[in-house]
Amino acid sequence: NQASRNPKIRTAMLRRGRNGRARHLFRNETWQDADALAPIQTPEQEEQEGLPMGQVSPEGEVLSSVVPVLGESFCQCDQQQEVTPGLPPCAECFCGEDDQGLDWEWDTHFKSSGAFLSCGNRKVSFHLDYSSGTAAIRGTKELADGQHFWEVKMTSPVYGTDMVEMVGIGTSEVNLEKFKYNFGSLLGHDEASWGLSYTGYLQHKGDKVRFSSQFGQGSIIGVHLDTWHGTLTFYKNRHCIGVAATKLQNQKFYPMVCSTAAKSSMKVIRACYTPTSLQYLCCVRLRQTMPRYPDVLRELEVPPGLRTLLHVRLGWVFTLSRSSRKSPLSDYDSCCSEPEDYQSKRCRWT
């Protein structure tokens, strides 16, 4: 760790400046969650001490080196492995990505100043130089009815504070600039949003609970908002990890992501919508009756035209799988579209 080995850097991060401001460091004694050393300065402190809100001192530019999360990728591409010093970076990985059009993309008008878009507004990069707080962005579409499913791929190394990179949902009441100058966990800090951190913790109303294992670069995080049954379900690498919330009927949400890590990025690779119809419910039941097949649609003996139609409209239903953990009550058992299944231990908030 460069920051911890160099006494000058540590002294600069801890010393009190001429304006009397003190930098505070939070350090986790264990490195299991890859916690980073980060200087914390609130907007209120800056205003009281006469420092403009947009100005960040040189000490804030010092970023400690941390250990990224490895081994949680959707694929086995070289890019997802530990980079060997001196070798050029690997080519961008496109595993798991779908060429079909998206139902929505990241919104250029509703984002933090630290969020930058590329790849046709599919990819969002945060804090291109250094991080001074939490940046966030939401999708262009309001999710009000029907079945909504989307996937976000981690396209950069994942590391940092305990809630550094988060995927989730929120209402229009969420202030995306709330933690612009503070390293805070934006998604789930209030009752208007839910957020899943790369550490596996789920947050809502400021309460954090262990929900899954960690995810890192190359991981694909899926989110299913079922407005008919009012449930929010998360997937990792297309395996269900559980229902996060229930009783979400008659509410309007937006897909959201946030990050406190410098030079971090995420990409929405799938964004689907389908009405809650008999066709959808039949496809869900087919998926449940053929759990061992990676893609049920390929195994069905149906006319090619119908197969293509189902792939375009409901392909995501057929590719989602049970948890890799074999147990009588698997994670997928709590991810079905039947109301009685939502009473499982995975349901956190109602």
N, C-alpha and C positions, 0 to 999 in steps of 0.2 A: 504494500500500500504506500504509494508515493507521498500522500499527505501525512501519514503517520510516521514515516521514516525521516522526513525532512523537518528538522526543528524549526527552520526559518518559516516554513509554510504554516506550521502549527501555531507559531508565535503570532504570525500575521493574522491568522483566523481568530485568535483569542484576545489579541490586544485591544485596548480601549483607544478609540480614535480621538482626534482633537475636539470633535463636537460632543464627546462624552458618551457616544453610543457603544454598547457592549454587544459583542457577537457571542451567541450561545451555540454550543455544539451538543448534539444528542448522539450518543454512540451506544449501540447495542453490544453487550458484552459477547454475545455469540454472533457468528456470521452465518447462521443457518438460513436466515431470511435475507442475506446480502444487504443489510442495512448500510447506508452510506453516511459519511460525515457531511453535514450540510449546515451552513450559517443561516440562522433564522432571524428575520427582521420584519416586524409587522408594520403595516401602513400607518397605524396610529403613532408608533414610536417615531417614524420618519417625519410625520407632520409636527409633532411636538418639538422636535429638535431642529426644525427648520430645513430639512433636506427635502428637495422636490420629490414627488412621488415616483417619477420615472427614473431617478438617478440611483445607480447601484455602485457601491464602493468597490475598489479593486479587490478587497478581500473576498467579496461575493463571487468573483470570477474563478476562485480556486476550487476546483472540483476534485474530490478524492477518487482514486481508482478503486473499483469494487469488483466483486466476482459476479458475473452474470449468471442467470439460471440456464443450465444446459440439460439436455436429455428429455425435454418435454415437447419436442417438435413433432409436427404432423408427419414429416418425412425424414429421410436420412441424408439429405443433401449436405455436401461439405460445408456449406455456408452456416448450417446450424451447429456445427462442431466448433470446438475452441480454435480460434485463429492462431496460426503459427507465426511468431514474430519474423519480420523480414520478407514474408511472402505476400503477393498481391491479394486483395480481397476476392472472394469467389463471386461468380456471376449471380444475379438476382434469381431467387427461387420462385417458381410459379406453381409449385405443387398444390393441388387442392383447389386451384382457382377455376372459376367458371367463366366462359366467354359470353354467357348470356347477359342481356341488359339488366341493370339494377332498377329496382322499384324506387330507390332514392339514392342520393349521394350526400357527401358532407356539404353543409351550408356555408357559403362564403360570407353571408351576412350575419350569422350567429356563431361566432367563434371568438376565442381570446386573441389578443394581439400576438401572443407567442405561438400561434398555430398557423401553419403554412400548408397549402394544398398543392397537389400535383396528380399526375395520372388521371386526368379528367375528373378531378375532385373526388377520386376514390381513396387516395393516399393522403394522410395528414402527418406532417412532421412537426415536432414540438421543440422549441428552444434551440434554434440552429447554432448559436454560439455558446451560450451558457444559460443556466436556469436561475431565475430569481423568484420563482413561485410556481403556481399550478396553472397550466393552460388547458383549455377544454374546447370542445366543439360538439355541435349536435347535427342531426340529419335534416334534410330538407322537408321530409314528410311527417305530418302529424299522424300518429298511429291511434286511430279512434275506434275502428271496428274490424272484425274479421281476424284472420290468422297472419301474423307477421313473424318472419324468420330472417335473421341476418347473421353473417359471420364476419369477424374481424381477425385479421392475421397480424401477428406481431412480426414486423419486418426489421426490427433492430434488436440488439442485445437488451435484455430486461434486467434492471438492477435498481438499486437506490433505496429510498425510505420505505417504510412498511406498506404504504398504500400508493406507491409512486405511479403505477400505470393501472388504470381502471377502465372497465367496460360495463355499460349498464344503460339505464333509462332515466328520464326525468321529465317533469312537466315544463310548461313554458315559464313557470315561476322560478326556475333555477337560474341563478345569476352566474354566468360563465366566467365572469371576471372577479368573483368574490375573493379568491385566493391568488390574485395576480402577483402580489408581493409577499406571499406567505406559502410555505410548503404544507398545504392542507389537503385532506382527503375530500375532494369536492363532491363526488358522486356518493350519495348516501349520508351526507352530513346532516341532512334535514329530512322531513317527511315527504318531500316532493321528489325524491330520487332514490335509486338503488344502484349500488356499484359493487362489482367483483374485482378485487385486486389481484395482481400477479402472484401475491403470496398465498392465495387461496382463501383469503378472508372476504366475507360478504358484509357490506355495511348498509344500514338504513337507520334513520333518525339518530345518527351518531354512534349506534351500537355496532360492534364488530364481532362476528362469529366465524369460527372455522367452518368452511364450506367445502373445500376441495384441496387437492394438492396444488403445488405451484405450477405456473406456466411461464414459458420463456420465448426466446426468438424462434420463429417457425411454428409456434402453437396457433391453432385456429380456435377461437372462442365463438361459439354459437349462442344466439339468444332467441328464444321463442316467446313471443307475447301473444297469448291466447285471450283475446278480449271477450270471447263467448263464455268461457269458464272463469275468466279473470285471473289467469295464472302467468307467472314469469318463470321461465325455465332456462337454465344454462347448460351448455355443452362444451366439452373440451376435446378437440380433435375428433369431433362427430360422435362422441360417446357422452351420453347424458350424465351430468353430475348432480342433478337435482332441481327441485322446484324451490325457488327463492321466495316467492310471495304469492298470496292468493287474494281473492276478493278485490280484484282490480277492475271490475266491470264499471262501465259508464264513466271512464276516465280517459284523458287524452295524454299521450306520452310522445317523447322524441327519443330516438336512439342517441346515446352520448358516449364519449370517451374523454379521458383526461390523463395528463402526465405531468410529473414534476422533474423528470430526468432530461438532461441536456442531450440533444441529438437523438431523440427517440422518435419512433414512427410506427404507425399502424395503417392497415389498408382494409377497407371493406371489400370483400371478395364475393359476397352473395347478399342480396337483399330481395326477398320475395314477399308477395302478398297473395292470399287467396281468401275468398269469402268462406264463412263457416257453412258448408253445404253438405249434402248427403255424399257427394263425390269425395270431399275431403275426409269425412268420417270413415268411409269405406277404405280409403287408402291408408289411414291410420291403423285400422283393424288388420289390413293385410300385412303391414309392417310388424305388428305385434304377433301375428300367427306364423311369421317366417323370420324369427330373430337371428338365425345363424347365417343368413345370407348378407354379405356386405351391401348389395344393391338388389333389393327385391324385384324391382322393375325388370331387370335383365333376366330374371328367372321365370317370370310370368309368360305363359303362352297366350299372348294377345296379338291382334293384328298390328302390323308395323305403324299404321296411322294412329291408332289408339296409344301405342307405346310412346310415340313422339309427343302426342298431346299431353299425356300424363307427365312425361319428363319435363316439358316446358312449364306446365302449371304447378305440378306437385312433386317434382324430382327430389326436392329437399326432404320430403317425408320418407321416401324410400331409402335414402342413404344414411339417415341417422340410425345409430346402433345402440345396443345395450352397453352397459359398462363392461370393461374388460374383466372386472372382478366377478367371479362366479359365486353367487350366493343366492339363497332362496329369495331374499329381498334385495334385488339389484337396484342400482341407481335408476335404471330405466323404468322400473316398476313405479317410481314416483314421477315419471315423465309422461304417462299416458294421458289421453284426452278424456278420461273418465273421472267424474267428480269424486267418487269414493277413493280414488288413488291419491288424492291430494292430502290425505290425513297422515301420510308417512312422515318419518322423522326428518326428512329433508326440507319440509315446509317450515320456513323460519318466521315469516310475518303474515298475519292475517288481518 
